[in-house]
């Protein structure tokens, strides 16, 4: 079955960076995108960007341009999302999700809580 | 960016009720509209994609309709496990954007 397993919770200081991993299994990794979505406390869902698992084509939301980098390791079917220059407003639950060519995100990871304080 | 407006932001209902949630896009998105259920502490779960297609494994009491800018999610007979928050999302163009959510609560 399709599974996306994310790395554990992180606590960071303002100005630091965080790198969250998302390990995929149960499907052909190269055939899908991985999207990253976050939800801050009391806020809605916000799309951060996506990366194609083969070829590495990326598309980042304008809000995160310059601060986010998404990479993938095809040998381990793992995608990484690094967010730099963290501030308190980046405290959120971060999710990875599998996306098809129509950008429908059908399977989601369990979430990674990133706390910045 | 395409803005998604959901209504209502919350509603109270009872088991067995028919529930309707609407979502409006700031521009035409054809049928590139998806609906998710979000339970506290859990990841969003895809219910409906392409406006009206039921995701595999989702009970048929959930249905979606609409195209262009106006969309609807209907739960034909609310079940106890359906009390949660629902989000619409447009996948027409990046950045993908979500509605603000509709919390379905027990009356």
Interface residues (C-beta under 8 A of the other chain):
Chain A: X35 X37 X44 X45 X46 X47 X49 X50 X59 X61 X62 X95 X97 X102 X103 X104 X105 X106 X107 X108 X109 X110 X111
Chain B: X1 X32 X34 X43 X44 X45 X46 X49 X50 X55 X87 X89 X91 X94 X95 X96 X97 X98 X99 X100 X101
